[in-house]
Amino acid sequence: MDIPYQAVPAETLGNMIEEFVTRDGTDYGEQELTLEAKVAQVMSQLKAGKAAIQYDEALEICEIVLLT
């Protein structure tokens, strides 16, 4: 189930994005970015519809996923 990012409280959304960008295996290319830049990049992807917040009812977890 998709959850609109606007429906998530700002502090919770920030924590979700930080967890997403610091997750092992997250690759942002050759250029090293600051945490703040990575967070801003994911927020832009959420706003542009290139990423989404999904809730898995079976696992009872929410996570950010990149859309292709």
C-alpha angles and dihedrals in degrees: 000000000000119000119201109241088226089064093059117088111252095244092048092047091050091051091048092051093047090051090049096051094045094048115120113264097026105140124194097177132256097322117079112229131199119247089252092053092049091050091049090049093053091045088054090050091052091050092047094049092246091117132032141191111240130189119211108207094194093054095029093226137127121214142166116247130187114234123219 
